[in-house]
Amino acid sequence: MTNSNDRGLDIASLARCADLDLDAQRQEAIRPILEAWLPAANALSRKMSQPQWQSTLPATVFSFPLDASDNQ
């Protein structure tokens, strides 16, 4: 895997973009997660950008349990 510094992974900048006030210890705690997640997310993005996948849409389903008091 490419070292995060080689990729320019700047957790402090990402945290600011997300309006998260993360101290240095928290930033380092999430580094391994981002180092694992970002390459996979970028690979998926490249795949889904290929012509044969461009008409594919994500399926998102929200399901909420019906509360008996809703009377619906």
Secondary structure, 3 states (H helix, E strand, C coil): CCCHHHHCCCHHHHHHHCCCCCCHHHHHHHHHHHHHHHHHHHHHHHHHCCHHHCCCCCCCCCCCCCCHHHCC
